[in-house]
Amino acid sequence: LYTADYFQQCREHLKPGGMVSQYLPLHKLRPEEFLGIVATFHSVFPNSTLWLGHYHAVLLGGLDPLETPFEDWADEVAALGQDNNFYLNAYHLAATLVLDGPAIAELTAGRPINTDDLSYTEFFDTDCLREDNIGRNLKLLAEARIDPRRLLTDCPRPDLMDRYLEGNNLLTESLYYRLLKDNNRSRQLMLEAIRANPENQEFPFLMKLYY
């Protein structure tokens, strides 16, 4: 499922406006394989984006550029309704957008494309089983993170977006230290996230869940 051949088949079956989402784990992949999969998806979908949800990522691609006015984005999020298991807020979800097409191209420059006949994810290195791979991949994404307003344009509340972005950055750092089993530092960063972004209703839940 991580080859250019498969992604090309997905592309050929898209209708106008259609999109493909691909789950992308951060675990059991060295940064080499992780970035190679991202590069492979981007080779078929140049306008692709990468979204980060705690310890997991999602690649999203389509035929057209993904730029959209923020208010249209907010209307789509509001139309989803309420969900007891997920915090659905337009600013919160926007802050999970980590990479756009140009950022992916820069981060994955020179990475080999994964294909059906030369699938390096099929015959992986045993270092893929290293427990710290998830943290290494998380750190890669955190350091390359873009401002989602590059794609979600004309944000009506830039001050609010700034707070959600700062909070999300602190959350990612907190999760990184939790992987390192430094719970004191992780908890401190979670408290900083709550102070920086008090509007985010997910943070108090995570505080109770983890600490």
Secondary structure, DSSP 8 states (H G I E B T S, - for coil): --SHHHHHHHHHT--TT-EEEEEEESSS--HHHHHHHHHHHHHH-TT-EEEEETTEEEEEEESS---EEHHHHHHHHHHT---TTS---HHHHHTTEEE-HHHHHHHTTT-----STT-TTTS--GGGG-TTHHHHHHHHHHHH---GGGTEES-S-HHHHHHHHHHHHHHHHHHHHHHTT-HHHHHHHHHHHHHH-TT-THHHHHHHHH-
